[in-house]
Amino acid sequence: MKTKALIGLLATGLFLSGCSKFVEDYDVSPNYPGEVNAALLTTNAQVALFATYNGQLARTTSIWTQQLAGTDAQMIDHASYRLYEGDIQNEWDVIYKDGLEACRDLINNYSDGNPHYRGIGQVLECMFLGVATDLWGDVPNTNAIKGTDDLNPTFDTQEDVIKYIQSNLDAAITNLKTDAAANSLTPSTDDLVYGGDAAAWIKAAYTLKARYAMRITHKSSTASSDALSALANGIASSDDDMMAAFGTKGTELNTWFAFETARPGYLRMGKPFVDELTANNDPRLSFYAAKDTGDIYRGAVIGSGDATASPIGSYLQSLSFPLISYVEAKFIEAEAQFANDKGKSAEAFNDAVKASLMAVTGANDSAFVANVASETAGSINLDKIYAQKHVALFGQIEAYNEWRKGDIPVRTPNPQGVITTIPVRYPTPLEERLYNTNAVVVHDLSQKVWWDN
Amino acid sequence: MKSKLYSILLTCLCLVFGQSVLAQSRAISGKVTDGTNKEPLPGVTIQVPSTNVGTISNADGSYNITVPEGSTTLRFSYLGYKTVDLPIGTSNTINLGMEEDVMGLDMVVVTALAIKKEVKSLGYSTENVGGDALSSSGEANVIQGLAAKSAGIQVVGSGGTPGTSSKILIRGNSSFTRTNEPLIVVDGVPIDNSQGNINSSLASDYPFNAGLGGVNSGNRALDLNPDDIESVTILKGPAAAALYGARAGNGAIIYTTKGAKGGKLRAMYTSSVEISQVNKMIELQDKYASGGSPASGPGTDADVADYGPDGVWFTDDDVSLGTPYSWGPELTGAAIDNVGNFFQNGISTNNNLSMTGGSNNNSFRFSIGRNNTSGVIPNSEYNRTSLRLSAESKISDNFTVNSSANYVKSGGTRVQNGSNLAGVMLALMRAPRDFDLMGKGETGYLTSAGYPRNAFYAYDNPFYSVNHNTNLENTDRVIGNVGMNYAPLPWLDITYRLGADVYSNRRQQRFGIHSWQPDPGPVGEMEEYTSNFSQIYSDLLIGLKKKFNADLEGHITLGNNLWHTSTKDIYSRGRSMNVPDFYNLSNFTELYTNNAEEITRTAALFFDGGLEYKNWLYVNASGRNEWSSTFGANKNNFFYPAVNTSIIFTELVKIPNLSFGKLRLGYAESGISPPAYSSHTYYERQSYTDGFTGGLGYPYLGQNGFSLSDAIGNPDLRPERQKGMEFGLDLRFFTGRLNLDLTYYNQKSVDILMLQPISASTGFTNIYTNAGEMVNKGWEITLGGTPVKAKDFTWDINLTFTKNTNEVLKLAEGVDEINIETAFSSIGSYAIVGDPYGALYGTQWKRAADGQLLINPNTGLPIIDGQRGNIGNPFPDWLMNIRNSFKYKQFRLSALLDIRQGGDIWAGTYARLTRHGATAITEDRNEKMIIEGVLADANGESTGQANNIEISKWQYYVNYLGDFGASESSVYDGSWVRLRELTLSYDFKLKSSVPVIRSLNVYATGRNLWLSTNYPGIDPETSLTGSGSNVNGFDYFNNPGTKSYIFGVKVGF
């Protein structure tokens, strides 16, 4: 009997270990790698950046500033300020789980010994944080992107986020200034924006600093001086513009172009914007807009859903799209110099408009320049700066940011709107409300963000 | 000494193919007949009870058996007849006339692991559906054939298009995001029932729910030929299915095929023809033409698409690109019936030939079946050829071998549905009544230049779609198994079973060069997808029996199970067609490809034992310890226990008129495994899209990119566990004239695997955890009776009632609601704590404290609440089926009524068409009305003042009933009463002088002939995403359901 029991135990033991061995080593996926490299993360962060600045966020903000009008389906909803917590979830997700996550992974895990990669990661990080805070106000930063270590990231105040952007850009600039030889890996073709050119990144970083310095003019007395000192090292010509790059294949298309092809009739030019361009004989009109069904340039009356008006023109649908540009830098300079030296302000303003004409139309227009871009210390004022900046930044989220700050141009809310003012922020996304116990939830689209007050 | 040696050898599990040496056996023979009509009974099992000594009677009823010394009884058992124990006396000849078992008390059912058990001894509820019931339903899909045939199940078909999937739920939903479908087993070997890549026309990295638009492919059990099925056993809860461990958390459906039958060569030929038609359609208005828009209302000019004389769109001579709206002026001519012109009568033919034969020791069954179906949608078809061979061989007295092989070739042309521009319903229903989609002649849907005439340029003309946006599918599948049974000793039985399920599923999706479905526009596209699946399954069962004394006997089965599953998928897509209508990847400019593999392995040790006391008390217990490669890396094995008891209390107390009464009680745990590869976090190639465009992805300007996946892996994953308790009563009155089976169950699912959503600001949007809890409680009642039983006429009634109440008890810490699967932005499918699973989740109206609608004082329209919430439960309150069967001489008439109470459906199609001014309800569009409600002030609070702002009815249709309004207004009650089956058949009584033909039966069946429901859309039994998805209750341009008329004949040779 004892032998029987012993053999029984032996057999059971064999069986148990056999069963366990049978299933071992089948738990690692053959489909996805466990580790990558800095180049792959950099490309990924940049593609996420293009999607963020060129995609749905820009469409909605352009509708709200009435550069465009929503004329069908969901674009009518956005034009009527029917934008709810479930409608911008995707954009928020891309900023955080794709953009910021890739940037921080790059900075923390894949850039030891590669300060250029780290610097690029930090600049991209600031661009994601920047668009997030501009549109949503208080957003997670310090405790964000920590995975299981912090499943309920607290929301930093907008003031703190902007401070972080400034200090992080300083760190980026330091990293980018290191010698190329100090890097074991340097970015090249994986850097879709500048091809690995550290000097260009440094200039872009400085101009970005200037953007966020001037963002807080209502809140900071040193805004202008901070901006001017940053601009001194910033982008100095259109050749150094930070542009989103697109291609001709299905996965690389400029999303304005893809949208117009897949959803034609959803968007048209906005009447207030087109009227202003027409009144000034602005040569950019024929690039910003295409002709309507009656062969003229005509914007849709806001709230009319008029799909016969002018569709978007060739400018927005090209193979590149500005993220940080010389044109913007000049306008920042004009605004920053205004309190200081109106002469320099007027000069910067004129340069800005001319640069914009060149960037959009590829040519000069002396009549227009004589009319609009010939300001002097005596004639320049902030309203003119805001008005022309608005025209120059057509289709960019930045135009909405500056319109909120300066309140120029003056716009009348859509009479079909479900709220009585044009929204000045986005609602807190649905999944932050549902799953982040520390989320600061705002549903009221008329509640201004901190720097807008 | 020898027995000790045998024991040791056995413990090491070496199969000993030796003769069992027994002392002084005895040869007994005799003849078994039917006691009433004296006809010989072949195939009767004669055995010595509590041993494995047995034999089967021959074709003429005679038998021979060698019984060991000391055997006292010989047991005779045969399906449909009462089991009899006869004493073995001095005589070596024992004859028996058997008595019919009217109440079916001695019935044997196949339970988990193909272990046969007497129904008497089971402490849990099982349901048996006969193969005839399955094939008489006329359904080609063996899952759909089970609809309304059993208590406790809910079958949801996806519409009448051929080859689509049917989903079956047993006792509600037990999981949030893992599968809720039961394990499908054929002859003891599980087979794959997946729906494959839900929608193969999109890359596997498509970020949104691919099921929402595209092709609804069939579930793989569709490959089984219903004509091959002998019976189906439904194991409903953990008590029944626990032996299958972590794949049986949702129960199991055991299909037993018709087996080899020895004797004279016999053949059976069945042939049927089925004609189908659409059974319910949305009512459209026929008064108003194209024009206008939801934003601005009715317009005065019609806007009919016309590409001008050149027949090419986007050229200067275009008159109009058309409109999807029907808010135009009154029609000048008759309304064009595009819907009527499009749908056709579907025709299906089904032919089956089967043959059985053999000697006493070797028998076989061979069958060949062919199903050809063309659907109500033009150019949609499904074909299936099935060849099956089963053989059984008795090699010696105690050693039998059986095997079967089934080869299936199936496939066809599938149809698009749902939210895509190539969906036939979308383009068909949105076309205004002054636009003729069909045109004249065979290519009337094309212009002279070959462009599709679209009512609105971006919606592919449905005639164009069915001809040019085809989805071709082809599957080759082999299901085979081989088994041996060796019983060397009276108390020992060894069974080994090895099964394989191998298939190759290939799909090709084409988009014509003028189709708007591909991104970014009409460029032409094709997709090739191949999935190679293989599964090897091995069961070793060692059965031991012991008779302790005259009253108590016991048995135990010990076993080992090994399971290996492997799936290899490859997907390729070509975009931008060069030579039109040439579908080879070389003809496309942009190519994209990806592949995926998944291998999972499971190993288990289990036992299944029971005690039987004096024929009225049965106690059973089982346990399975399972190792799996998909459990977390830190602990990879888990144990599933089960215990149940069956008490036949009528053996103890006599209750007048109660011929048989049984009490059942059981408790068990079964599980659901985590998905493969969830214990680590990996890097993935991302894509960025917003649902409007194809978005950005890789390769991007010649570069590749990766970042960490959205889901954090978890090395500590455990299986989901279903803990089920069930209590039942099986009562038979008046010797079986009235039967009542009642079950109450309470099944709690714990540790439910969730891709627990976390906020994106953590850098991820999900983490795999075991966090959820859910409970299903319910009643299953089956009532059967024979009100009239006369010489020539019988009337049977069978009624089943199912009520399942589901409640989500717990989600993750601090989480009250989660998204089950990505859905539309306006409507989702959610699990919400305190509500039933699968809640329809969407926008709602803002209401005052007393529930009245708040009305915007500027517009006169109600206000949408910013926060979404629970707006409906898509699962039924209860289900009832009533079958009436009449038999008069050779005529049989049977009617099956299927009643569903409850089950909300989001009528997306109806709401969108109402917004477009296409539905019949929008006919009185210009009249004025006031929406009932109370006016709101500038802050959105109630002023208390009743709404007095007049609006035009079209605004109400667009902004309230239509889908510009809150989604809650688009949810309707999907209750129904339907006549699911009506069958009339006649059995010819052939004289024995007729040569060759032994039996002849002709029948006519109507399927789904009558439907009564208040649901405004298509047939409410519909599913947008099909069986592979947990989303229920969405109707968004789903393809319609059908009714059909079947005529058939069965000839026996």
HADDOCK unambig.tbl for C-alpha pairs under 7 A between the chains (distance, minus, plus):
assign (segid A and resid 4 and name CA) (segid B and resid 8 and name CA) 6.15 0.50 0.50
assign (segid A and resid 7 and name CA) (segid B and resid 11 and name CA) 6.91 0.50 0.50
assign (segid A and resid 8 and name CA) (segid B and resid 11 and name CA) 5.82 0.50 0.50
assign (segid A and resid 11 and name CA) (segid B and resid 11 and name CA) 6.87 0.50 0.50
assign (segid A and resid 11 and name CA) (segid B and resid 12 and name CA) 5.94 0.50 0.50
assign (segid A and resid 19 and name CA) (segid B and resid 603 and name CA) 5.17 0.50 0.50
assign (segid A and resid 19 and name CA) (segid B and resid 604 and name CA) 6.63 0.50 0.50
assign (segid A and resid 19 and name CA) (segid B and resid 627 and name CA) 6.56 0.50 0.50
assign (segid A and resid 20 and name CA) (segid B and resid 627 and name CA) 6.16 0.50 0.50
assign (segid A and resid 22 and name CA) (segid B and resid 603 and name CA) 6.74 0.50 0.50
assign (segid A and resid 23 and name CA) (segid B and resid 601 and name CA) 5.25 0.50 0.50
assign (segid A and resid 23 and name CA) (segid B and resid 602 and name CA) 6.11 0.50 0.50
assign (segid A and resid 23 and name CA) (segid B and resid 603 and name CA) 6.96 0.50 0.50
assign (segid A and resid 23 and name CA) (segid B and resid 627 and name CA) 6.81 0.50 0.50
assign (segid A and resid 23 and name CA) (segid B and resid 628 and name CA) 5.79 0.50 0.50
assign (segid A and resid 23 and name CA) (segid B and resid 629 and name CA) 4.87 0.50 0.50
assign (segid A and resid 24 and name CA) (segid B and resid 629 and name CA) 6.28 0.50 0.50
assign (segid A and resid 26 and name CA) (segid B and resid 599 and name CA) 6.83 0.50 0.50
assign (segid A and resid 26 and name CA) (segid B and resid 600 and name CA) 6.49 0.50 0.50
assign (segid A and resid 26 and name CA) (segid B and resid 629 and name CA) 5.49 0.50 0.50
assign (segid A and resid 27 and name CA) (segid B and resid 629 and name CA) 5.47 0.50 0.50
assign (segid A and resid 27 and name CA) (segid B and resid 630 and name CA) 6.06 0.50 0.50
assign (segid A and resid 27 and name CA) (segid B and resid 676 and name CA) 6.93 0.50 0.50
assign (segid A and resid 27 and name CA) (segid B and resid 677 and name CA) 5.34 0.50 0.50
assign (segid A and resid 28 and name CA) (segid B and resid 677 and name CA) 5.76 0.50 0.50
assign (segid A and resid 29 and name CA) (segid B and resid 677 and name CA) 5.30 0.50 0.50
assign (segid A and resid 30 and name CA) (segid B and resid 597 and name CA) 6.58 0.50 0.50
assign (segid A and resid 31 and name CA) (segid B and resid 596 and name CA) 5.67 0.50 0.50
assign (segid A and resid 31 and name CA) (segid B and resid 597 and name CA) 6.52 0.50 0.50
assign (segid A and resid 32 and name CA) (segid B and resid 682 and name CA) 5.78 0.50 0.50
assign (segid A and resid 32 and name CA) (segid B and resid 683 and name CA) 5.94 0.50 0.50
assign (segid A and resid 32 and name CA) (segid B and resid 684 and name CA) 6.11 0.50 0.50
assign (segid A and resid 33 and name CA) (segid B and resid 682 and name CA) 5.79 0.50 0.50
assign (segid A and resid 33 and name CA) (segid B and resid 683 and name CA) 5.55 0.50 0.50
assign (segid A and resid 34 and name CA) (segid B and resid 682 and name CA) 4.84 0.50 0.50
assign (segid A and resid 34 and name CA) (segid B and resid 683 and name CA) 5.84 0.50 0.50
assign (segid A and resid 35 and name CA) (segid B and resid 683 and name CA) 6.73 0.50 0.50
assign (segid A and resid 40 and name CA) (segid B and resid 704 and name CA) 6.28 0.50 0.50
assign (segid A and resid 40 and name CA) (segid B and resid 705 and name CA) 4.34 0.50 0.50
assign (segid A and resid 40 and name CA) (segid B and resid 706 and name CA) 5.45 0.50 0.50
assign (segid A and resid 41 and name CA) (segid B and resid 705 and name CA) 6.02 0.50 0.50
assign (segid A and resid 41 and name CA) (segid B and resid 706 and name CA) 5.72 0.50 0.50
assign (segid A and resid 41 and name CA) (segid B and resid 707 and name CA) 5.97 0.50 0.50
assign (segid A and resid 43 and name CA) (segid B and resid 705 and name CA) 5.41 0.50 0.50
assign (segid A and resid 44 and name CA) (segid B and resid 705 and name CA) 4.61 0.50 0.50
assign (segid A and resid 44 and name CA) (segid B and resid 706 and name CA) 5.91 0.50 0.50
assign (segid A and resid 44 and name CA) (segid B and resid 707 and name CA) 6.78 0.50 0.50
assign (segid A and resid 48 and name CA) (segid B and resid 688 and name CA) 6.74 0.50 0.50
assign (segid A and resid 51 and name CA) (segid B and resid 688 and name CA) 6.47 0.50 0.50
assign (segid A and resid 51 and name CA) (segid B and resid 696 and name CA) 6.80 0.50 0.50
assign (segid A and resid 84 and name CA) (segid B and resid 866 and name CA) 5.59 0.50 0.50
assign (segid A and resid 85 and name CA) (segid B and resid 866 and name CA) 6.91 0.50 0.50
assign (segid A and resid 86 and name CA) (segid B and resid 825 and name CA) 6.49 0.50 0.50
assign (segid A and resid 87 and name CA) (segid B and resid 825 and name CA) 6.77 0.50 0.50
assign (segid A and resid 90 and name CA) (segid B and resid 690 and name CA) 6.47 0.50 0.50
assign (segid A and resid 93 and name CA) (segid B and resid 760 and name CA) 5.39 0.50 0.50
assign (segid A and resid 96 and name CA) (segid B and resid 760 and name CA) 5.73 0.50 0.50
assign (segid A and resid 96 and name CA) (segid B and resid 761 and name CA) 5.26 0.50 0.50
assign (segid A and resid 96 and name CA) (segid B and resid 763 and name CA) 5.67 0.50 0.50
assign (segid A and resid 97 and name CA) (segid B and resid 710 and name CA) 6.88 0.50 0.50
assign (segid A and resid 97 and name CA) (segid B and resid 760 and name CA) 5.32 0.50 0.50
assign (segid A and resid 97 and name CA) (segid B and resid 761 and name CA) 6.57 0.50 0.50
assign (segid A and resid 97 and name CA) (segid B and resid 763 and name CA) 4.03 0.50 0.50
assign (segid A and resid 97 and name CA) (segid B and resid 764 and name CA) 5.11 0.50 0.50
assign (segid A and resid 97 and name CA) (segid B and resid 765 and name CA) 6.98 0.50 0.50
assign (segid A and resid 101 and name CA) (segid B and resid 763 and name CA) 4.97 0.50 0.50
assign (segid A and resid 102 and name CA) (segid B and resid 707 and name CA) 5.84 0.50 0.50
assign (segid A and resid 140 and name CA) (segid B and resid 761 and name CA) 6.46 0.50 0.50
assign (segid A and resid 144 and name CA) (segid B and resid 761 and name CA) 5.35 0.50 0.50
assign (segid A and resid 144 and name CA) (segid B and resid 762 and name CA) 5.11 0.50 0.50
assign (segid A and resid 144 and name CA) (segid B and resid 763 and name CA) 6.99 0.50 0.50
assign (segid A and resid 145 and name CA) (segid B and resid 761 and name CA) 5.99 0.50 0.50
assign (segid A and resid 145 and name CA) (segid B and resid 762 and name CA) 4.16 0.50 0.50
assign (segid A and resid 145 and name CA) (segid B and resid 763 and name CA) 4.24 0.50 0.50
assign (segid A and resid 146 and name CA) (segid B and resid 762 and name CA) 5.45 0.50 0.50
assign (segid A and resid 146 and name CA) (segid B and resid 763 and name CA) 6.74 0.50 0.50
assign (segid A and resid 147 and name CA) (segid B and resid 762 and name CA) 5.10 0.50 0.50
assign (segid A and resid 147 and name CA) (segid B and resid 763 and name CA) 6.11 0.50 0.50
assign (segid A and resid 147 and name CA) (segid B and resid 764 and name CA) 6.57 0.50 0.50
assign (segid A and resid 150 and name CA) (segid B and resid 762 and name CA) 6.95 0.50 0.50
assign (segid A and resid 151 and name CA) (segid B and resid 758 and name CA) 6.75 0.50 0.50
assign (segid A and resid 151 and name CA) (segid B and resid 762 and name CA) 6.06 0.50 0.50
assign (segid A and resid 153 and name CA) (segid B and resid 761 and name CA) 6.89 0.50 0.50
assign (segid A and resid 153 and name CA) (segid B and resid 762 and name CA) 6.71 0.50 0.50
assign (segid A and resid 190 and name CA) (segid B and resid 703 and name CA) 6.41 0.50 0.50
assign (segid A and resid 247 and name CA) (segid B and resid 701 and name CA) 6.23 0.50 0.50
assign (segid A and resid 250 and name CA) (segid B and resid 519 and name CA) 6.68 0.50 0.50
assign (segid A and resid 250 and name CA) (segid B and resid 520 and name CA) 6.72 0.50 0.50
assign (segid A and resid 251 and name CA) (segid B and resid 695 and name CA) 6.40 0.50 0.50
assign (segid A and resid 251 and name CA) (segid B and resid 696 and name CA) 4.79 0.50 0.50
assign (segid A and resid 251 and name CA) (segid B and resid 697 and name CA) 4.81 0.50 0.50
assign (segid A and resid 251 and name CA) (segid B and resid 698 and name CA) 6.34 0.50 0.50
assign (segid A and resid 251 and name CA) (segid B and resid 700 and name CA) 6.62 0.50 0.50
assign (segid A and resid 252 and name CA) (segid B and resid 696 and name CA) 5.37 0.50 0.50
assign (segid A and resid 252 and name CA) (segid B and resid 697 and name CA) 6.65 0.50 0.50
assign (segid A and resid 252 and name CA) (segid B and resid 700 and name CA) 5.67 0.50 0.50
assign (segid A and resid 252 and name CA) (segid B and resid 701 and name CA) 6.79 0.50 0.50
assign (segid A and resid 253 and name CA) (segid B and resid 696 and name CA) 6.88 0.50 0.50
assign (segid A and resid 255 and name CA) (segid B and resid 695 and name CA) 6.68 0.50 0.50
assign (segid A and resid 258 and name CA) (segid B and resid 520 and name CA) 6.03 0.50 0.50
assign (segid A and resid 258 and name CA) (segid B and resid 693 and name CA) 5.97 0.50 0.50
assign (segid A and resid 259 and name CA) (segid B and resid 692 and name CA) 6.73 0.50 0.50
assign (segid A and resid 259 and name CA) (segid B and resid 693 and name CA) 5.78 0.50 0.50
assign (segid A and resid 261 and name CA) (segid B and resid 520 and name CA) 6.16 0.50 0.50
assign (segid A and resid 261 and name CA) (segid B and resid 521 and name CA) 6.50 0.50 0.50
assign (segid A and resid 262 and name CA) (segid B and resid 520 and name CA) 5.75 0.50 0.50
assign (segid A and resid 262 and name CA) (segid B and resid 521 and name CA) 6.30 0.50 0.50
assign (segid A and resid 262 and name CA) (segid B and resid 693 and name CA) 6.31 0.50 0.50
assign (segid A and resid 305 and name CA) (segid B and resid 295 and name CA) 6.43 0.50 0.50
assign (segid A and resid 431 and name CA) (segid B and resid 759 and name CA) 5.73 0.50 0.50
assign (segid A and resid 432 and name CA) (segid B and resid 759 and name CA) 5.25 0.50 0.50
assign (segid A and resid 434 and name CA) (segid B and resid 815 and name CA) 6.76 0.50 0.50
assign (segid A and resid 435 and name CA) (segid B and resid 757 and name CA) 6.94 0.50 0.50
assign (segid A and resid 435 and name CA) (segid B and resid 758 and name CA) 5.46 0.50 0.50
assign (segid A and resid 435 and name CA) (segid B and resid 759 and name CA) 5.51 0.50 0.50
assign (segid A and resid 435 and name CA) (segid B and resid 815 and name CA) 6.03 0.50 0.50
assign (segid A and resid 436 and name CA) (segid B and resid 759 and name CA) 5.77 0.50 0.50
assign (segid A and resid 443 and name CA) (segid B and resid 866 and name CA) 6.99 0.50 0.50
